[in-house]
Amino acid sequence: MLNNKFILKIISIFLVIFISIPTFSFCIDSNFIWDSDDITTSVNTNVSEKKSNSLNLESGSAILIEQNSGKVLYEHNSHEKLRPASVTKVMTILLIMEALDSGRISLDDKVPCSENATKMGGSQIWLDTRESLTVHEMLKAICVVSANDCTVAMAEFLAGSTESFVTQMNVRARELGMNDTTFKNCHGIDEDGHVTSSFDISLMSRELLTKHPKITEYTTIWMDSLRDR
């Protein structure tokens, strides 16, 4: 088994870049590098130029917004429906934070692990049905390791079943104006019809950061451990 501290350190690098700065971008299907001159140019372009991929990105879709105002600084195919993979968990995390901040649950609550959660595969921390972790530990694993098993365990804890939780995800998406989005699961493993757009991702990410800033206590973790090991 890989060392938990090593896993947390490596995966947290992306999350620090993506979710902790006031002006943030989202890009689907490719890696890219922002150049300061390119950003200045993009702010001064008109709408038609924004849609023409003036930055020559190789991604299928991209958007850059200012967090506080929500102003779109740059976009490229921002409403194209694509598979979000584990970025799906931004909505899962948003619902967890809303439950925490409303007092419905607390960070010290113990969350059991179901047989269903242990079977998720992909990125995980190998939960066992004999153990329970706190909401704090589950949230840390989801934010830093993108743990599918913890995501499912939290969904079941909050809504009774993953199906009910996904319904809540879609309701919240509609409330936020995420009209390009249909969630089929809470973790992001590819599934037919499970789609969103970079525009919609910017909406839910902005909601998370502006309304629940304590999430950065998890998304900016550099190194940590779980289960005291």
N, C-alpha and C positions, 0 to 999 in steps of 0.2 A: 504494500500500500504506500502511495506517495506521501511524503511528509506534509501534514496539514499546513504548517507555517509556510512552506515553499509554495504550495498551491495558492494560498491567500495572497502572498506577496506578488506573484506574477499576474494573477487575474485582476487584482485591484488597480494595476497601472492603467488599464483601459477605462475603468470606471471613474478614476480620479479625473482623467482628461474629459470624459464625456459629460459628467453630471455635476461637477463642482464649480464651474465657472459661469459668471453672469451671462455672457454671450456664448451660446453653444450651437453646435451644428449636429446634424444627423445625416448619415450617408448610408445607403443600402447597396450591397453587392460589390464594394471595392474599397481598398485603402487609398487615402489621398493625403496630400500635404498642403496645408494652408500657407500661403505666402502673404505677408502684410500688405504688399502692393496689390495683390489680387483682391484682398478684402476691401481695400479702399475703392478699387475700381468697381467691385460688385455693388457697393452701396450707391454709386452714382449712376448705375445703369437703369434704363427704363424697363417696364414690365416685359416687353417683347424680347429684350436682350437677356433678361433673367431666365426666360424660358428657353433660350437658345444654347444653354450650357456654355456661357462665355468664359468659364474657368477651365473648360475642356476636361471636366471630370470623367473618369471611366466608369463611374457608378451608374446604376440604373435610375437612381433618384437621390436627391439631396436637398437640404434646406438649412439655412442659417437664420436664426432669429435672436432678437434681444430679449433676454429673460423677463425683465421687469415690465416692459411695455407690450411684448408680444409682436413687435414690428418685424416683418420679414425683411431681412437684409439681402438674402439671395435664395433663389430656388431653382431647381431643375427637375422637371417631371415630379413635382412634389405631391401630386395627387394620384400618381400611378400606384395601383394596388399590387403589393409584393408580399412575399412571406417574411415575417419579422423575426423568425427564430426566437432566441431568448430575450430579445428586446420586448417581447410579450410581457415579461416579468415586470416591466415598468408599471403596467396597470395592476398587476398583482400586488406589487409593493405599495402603490397608491392606496389600494383598498385596505391593506394592512395598516398603513399609517393613519388612515381615516378612522379605522376602528380603535387604534391606540389613542389618538387625540380626542376622540369623542368619549373615551372612558369605557367603551364596551369590553375591551380587553386591556391587559397590562403586560409590560415587558417580562414580568416574573411568572406569568401564567405558564403552566406546563402543557406542552402540546404532544399528544401521543403520535406514534407512527403506525399507520395501518399497513396491511399487507399490500394494498394497492400502491402506496407510496414507495415501498421498497422495490417495486417492479418497474420503475420509470426508466431506468437506464440513463445514458448520456452523462452529462455533468451532474455529479452527486457527491454526497459525503458518506454514502453507504449506511443510511439509517437502518436500525434494527427494530423489529416490532416489540422487543422487550425494553426499549428505552424511550424516554420522553425528554425533549429539550425545551428550554424556555423560549418564549416568543423572541426574546433578545437574541438567543443563539440561532434560532431559525432565521430571523431577519438577517443576521450577519452572514449566514451561509448562503442565503439567496442573493444578497447584494454583492458579495465578494466572489463566491465560487459558482454562482448561478445554479445552485443546487436544485435539480428537478424533484428529488425526493422531499426536500424540505418545502418546496413550493406546493406540492400536492398535500402534504401534511397540514400546512397552514390553510389551504383552501378548504379542506375537510373540517378543520377546527372552526373556521369562521362561518361556513355556510352549511355544514352537515354532509356535503358531497361536492365533488368537483363539478358536477353538472350544475348544481345550484349556484356555485361560485362563478362559473363561466357566464351564467345568466346575469349575475350582478355585474360582471365585467362589461358585458354588452350594454346593459342599462346605463352604466356610468359613462361608457363611450358616447352614447347618444346624448347624454346630458352635457358632455364637453364639446359637442359638435363634431365628433369624429365620424364623419359620414362615409369615409372610405374603409371603415374597419368592421370586420366580423371576427370575433374570437371563437375558436372551437375548443381551446384548452387553455390552461393557466400557465403552462410552462414554455410553449413555443416550439415543441417538436413538430415537424412538418405534418400537416394534415390538410386534406382538400378543403378549400373554402376558408382557411385560416389566413386572413390577409389584413394588411393595413398599409398606410402610406407614410412617407417621411413627414408630411404635413401633420397628420394625425398624431404621430409619435411626438412631434414638437408640442402639440397641445397637452398631451397627458404628462410629458416631462416637465413642462412649465408649471402645470398644476401641482405636481409633486414638489418641485423645488420652491415655489413661491408660497404654497400653503403649508408645507411640512418640511421646513428647512433642517429639522433634526436628522433627516435621512442622510445628510452629508456626514454625520458622525459614523455612518456605516460605509458609505460609498467612497470615503477618503482613507479608509484603513490601508495602511502600508503593510503591516505584518501582524498576525494574530494567530490564535489557536482555538480549537474547539475541544470539548470534553477533557480539558485540563491536560492535554498532551500535544 
